[in-house]
């Protein structure tokens, strides 16, 4: 295993910048928010750890790219931000991909994110992707396919004998396709991928600073190691993009975990295809993340 460690000064510059305007902007943040974000470059922090590489197949090794600090994010001329007219995020179940989403994008949508049970890969040279987004078009797609425990024991080769042209509303070709058990682990994995892809649409590139939701992942093991939270550098980027109070945001996340979670069973009936069923929210896998949020709130509210 390899640990990627940046110096205190490198992380401080990545977060705050040396640009006087951006430094001044940072200093105007709430004192508690600054205290939390400053954990990025505290050597003894328990909240934000370094990135660890466990194999040569991990994302950073196989997809080398320049890191994006806050100043680069802020100055990106192609970055889009929500407006009063375009401030909604739509989640659309589909069987087609980005062009379909672009055509179906509502007028008031900042972005549309498609979800599918079909395995995804962008080109023949890739094995698969958990998700993909177009920053310029404000559309993204992610798949639940590999999040089920029995995905790798299933086989579909040869089921489609020839290309079938279907209307955009006809999903019969996917009848009896693999549907996983809805467990707390599947929900956690899906939340990670969905929010990661939406982060890209807001202009956040893959994080190479600290353990972070915005790290890339090449395989399920690496995706599971990735935390659900943003590191301080990416948190500042998102706060700059959409504007929010971190305390209120973190309290809302705790409420989301707690709401409707009492007496929640671990799984729902396997291969259930029932529509409009009000399923309980399985959140057992979110316990560690909730504890992390509570620690952050303690720092924010000192």
C-alpha positions in Angstrom: 0.0 0.0 0.0 1.2 3.5 -0.9 0.2 6.7 1.0 0.1 10.0 -0.9 1.0 12.7 1.5 1.2 16.4 0.6 3.1 19.0 2.7 1.2 21.3 5.1 2.0 24.3 2.9 0.9 22.5 -0.3 -2.5 21.6 1.2 -2.9 25.1 2.7 -2.2 26.7 -0.7 -4.6 24.3 -2.5 -7.3 25.2 0.0 -6.8 28.9 0.5 -4.7 30.1 -2.5 -2.0 32.8 -2.7 -4.3 35.0 -4.7 -5.1 38.0 -2.4 -8.7 38.1 -3.6 -9.3 34.4 -2.8 -7.5 34.7 0.5 -9.7 37.6 1.5 -12.8 35.6 0.4 -11.6 32.7 2.6 -11.1 35.0 5.6 -14.7 36.1 5.3 -16.0 32.6 5.9 -17.6 31.8 9.2 -14.9 31.2 11.9 -16.2 27.6 12.5 -16.1 26.9 8.8 -12.5 28.1 8.6 -11.6 25.9 11.6 -13.1 22.8 9.9 -11.5 23.5 6.5 -8.1 24.2 8.2 -8.1 20.6 9.3 -7.0 19.8 5.7 -3.4 20.8 6.6 -3.3 19.9 10.3 -0.8 17.0 10.7 -2.7 15.5 13.6 -6.2 15.7 12.1 -8.6 12.8 12.7 -11.1 14.1 10.2 -9.3 14.1 6.8 -6.7 11.4 6.0 -4.4 11.0 3.1 -5.2 9.1 -0.1 -4.0 5.5 0.0 -3.2 3.4 -3.1 -3.7 -0.3 -2.6 -2.9 -1.6 -6.1 -1.5 -0.6 -9.5 -5.1 -0.7 -10.8 -6.2 2.2 -8.6 -7.5 5.3 -10.3 -4.6 7.7 -9.8 -2.1 5.2 -11.1 -4.0 4.3 -14.2 -5.5 7.8 -15.0 -2.8 10.4 -14.3 -4.2 13.9 -14.3 -3.1 17.3 -12.9 -4.7 18.1 -9.5 -7.2 20.9 -9.3 -6.7 23.4 -6.4 -9.4 25.9 -5.3 -7.8 28.7 -7.4 -7.9 26.6 -10.6 -11.5 25.6 -9.8 -12.5 29.3 -9.2 -10.8 30.5 -12.4 -12.1 27.7 -14.7 -13.9 29.6 -17.6 -16.0 26.5 -18.4 -17.4 26.0 -14.9 -21.1 26.4 -14.7 -23.0 27.6 -11.6 -26.7 27.4 -10.8 -28.9 30.5 -11.4 -32.4 31.4 -10.2 -33.7 30.1 -13.5 -31.7 26.9 -13.5 -31.3 25.5 -10.0 -33.0 22.1 -10.0 -31.3 18.7 -10.1 -33.4 16.0 -11.8 -32.8 12.3 -11.3 -34.2 10.3 -14.3 -34.4 6.5 -14.5 -33.4 5.6 -18.0 -32.0 2.9 -20.3 -30.2 5.3 -22.7 -27.4 7.7 -21.9 -26.1 11.3 -22.1 -27.6 12.3 -25.4 -31.0 11.2 -24.2 -30.6 13.2 -21.0 -29.5 16.3 -23.0 -32.6 16.1 -25.2 -34.9 15.6 -22.1 -33.4 18.3 -19.9 -36.1 20.6 -18.5 -35.8 24.3 -18.9 -35.3 24.9 -15.2 -32.7 22.2 -14.7 -29.2 23.0 -13.7 -28.5 19.3 -14.4 -30.1 16.0 -15.1 -28.7 12.7 -13.7 -29.8 9.4 -15.1 -29.8 6.2 -13.1 -29.8 2.7 -14.7 -29.3 -0.9 -13.9 -27.4 -1.4 -17.2 -23.6 -1.8 -16.9 -21.8 1.2 -18.4 -18.6 1.7 -20.3 -17.7 4.8 -22.4 -15.6 3.0 -25.1 -14.2 -0.4 -26.0 -10.9 0.2 -24.3 -12.5 0.7 -20.9 -13.7 -2.2 -18.7 -16.6 -0.2 -17.2 -17.5 3.0 -15.3 -19.7 3.5 -12.3 -20.8 6.8 -13.8 -20.0 9.6 -16.2 -20.9 13.3 -16.6 -20.8 16.0 -19.2 -19.8 19.3 -17.6 -20.7 21.5 -20.5 -24.2 19.9 -21.1 -25.1 19.5 -17.4 -26.0 15.8 -17.7 -24.7 12.7 -16.0 -25.4 9.0 -15.7 -24.6 6.3 -13.2 -25.3 2.6 -12.8 -26.4 0.4 -9.9 -25.4 -2.7 -11.9 -22.2 -3.6 -10.0 -23.4 -2.7 -6.6 -25.4 -5.9 -6.0 -23.7 -8.8 -4.2 -24.5 -11.3 -6.9 -23.7 -9.1 -10.0 -20.5 -11.1 -10.8 -22.2 -14.4 -10.6 -24.8 -13.4 -13.2 -24.4 -13.9 -17.0 -26.1 -12.2 -19.9 -23.9 -13.0 -22.9 -25.9 -13.8 -26.0 -29.3 -12.7 -24.7 -29.6 -9.9 -27.3 -29.1 -11.6 -30.7 -29.4 -8.5 -32.9 -29.8 -4.7 -32.6 -33.3 -3.8 -31.6 -34.7 -0.3 -32.3 -37.0 0.8 -29.5 -38.8 4.0 -28.7 -37.4 6.1 -25.9 -40.3 5.0 -23.7 -40.1 1.3 -24.4 -37.9 -0.6 -21.9 -39.1 -4.1 -22.7 -35.6 -5.2 -23.8 -34.6 -4.9 -20.2 -37.4 -7.1 -18.8 -36.1 -9.6 -16.3 -32.7 -7.9 -16.3 -30.7 -8.1 -13.1 -32.1 -6.2 -10.1 -30.1 -6.2 -6.8 -31.3 -6.4 -3.3 -31.9 -2.9 -1.9 -29.5 -2.9 1.1 -27.9 -0.1 3.1 -24.6 -0.9 1.4 -26.1 -0.5 -2.1 -27.7 2.8 -1.0 -24.3 4.1 0.4 -22.5 3.1 -2.8 -25.1 4.7 -5.0 -25.0 8.0 -2.9 -21.3 8.1 -3.4 -21.4 7.7 -7.2 -24.4 10.0 -7.7 -22.9 12.9 -5.6 -19.5 12.3 -7.2 -20.9 12.7 -10.7 -23.0 15.8 -9.7 -19.8 17.2 -8.2 -18.2 17.0 -11.6 -21.1 18.9 -13.1 -20.5 21.7 -10.6 -16.9 21.8 -11.9 -15.0 19.7 -9.3 -12.4 17.5 -10.9 -10.9 14.3 -9.4 -9.4 15.0 -6.0 -5.7 14.2 -5.5 -5.2 16.0 -2.2 -6.9 14.0 0.6 -9.3 11.1 1.1 -12.4 12.5 -0.5 -15.7 11.7 -2.3 -14.2 13.3 -5.5 -11.4 10.7 -5.8 -11.7 8.6 -8.9 -12.3 4.8 -8.6 -11.4 2.0 -11.0 -13.1 -0.9 -9.2 -15.6 -1.6 -6.5 -13.0 -2.1 -3.7 -11.5 1.3 -4.5 -15.0 2.9 -4.6 -15.8 1.4 -1.2 -12.6 2.9 0.3 -13.6 6.4 -0.9 -15.4 8.3 1.8 -18.9 9.9 1.3 -17.6 13.3 2.5 -15.7 16.0 0.7 -12.2 17.0 1.8 -11.9 20.7 2.9 -10.5 21.7 -0.5 -13.4 20.2 -2.4 -15.9 21.4 0.2 -14.8 24.9 -0.3 -15.2 24.5 -4.1 -18.8 23.2 -3.7 -19.6 25.9 -1.2 -18.3 28.5 -3.7 -20.4 26.9 -6.5 -23.7 26.8 -4.8 -23.4 28.6 -1.4 -24.4 27.0 1.8 -23.8 27.2 5.6 -21.7 24.1 6.5 -23.3 23.7 9.9 -26.8 23.7 8.4 -25.7 21.4 5.6 -24.2 18.8 8.1 -27.2 19.0 10.4 -29.5 18.3 7.4 -27.4 15.3 6.5 -27.8 13.9 10.0 -31.5 14.4 9.8 -31.6 12.6 6.4 -29.9 9.6 8.0 -32.2 9.6 11.0 -35.5 10.3 9.2 -37.5 7.1 8.6 -34.6 4.9 9.7 -36.2 3.5 12.9 -37.1 -0.2 12.7 -35.7 -0.3 9.1 -35.1 -3.8 7.9 -31.7 -4.6 6.3 -33.1 -5.6 2.9 -36.2 -5.5 0.7 -37.6 -8.5 -1.1 -35.1 -9.6 -3.7 -35.9 -9.0 -7.4 -39.0 -7.0 -6.5 -40.2 -5.0 -9.5 -43.2 -3.3 -7.8 -43.7 0.3 -8.7 -44.7 3.1 -6.3 -43.8 1.1 -3.2 -42.9 3.2 -0.2 -39.8 1.3 0.9 -38.1 2.0 4.2 -34.7 3.6 4.0 -31.9 1.2 5.0 -29.1 3.3 6.6 -27.1 0.9 8.7 -24.0 1.5 6.4 -24.2 5.2 7.1 -23.5 4.9 10.8 -19.7 5.6 10.5 -20.4 8.6 8.3 -22.9 10.0 10.7 -20.4 9.8 13.5 -17.9 11.6 11.3 -20.4 14.4 10.6 -21.0 14.8 14.4 -17.3 15.2 15.0 -17.2 17.9 12.3 -20.1 19.7 13.9 -18.2 19.7 17.2 -15.3 21.4 15.4 -17.6 23.9 13.6 -19.5 24.9 16.8 -16.6 25.2 19.2 
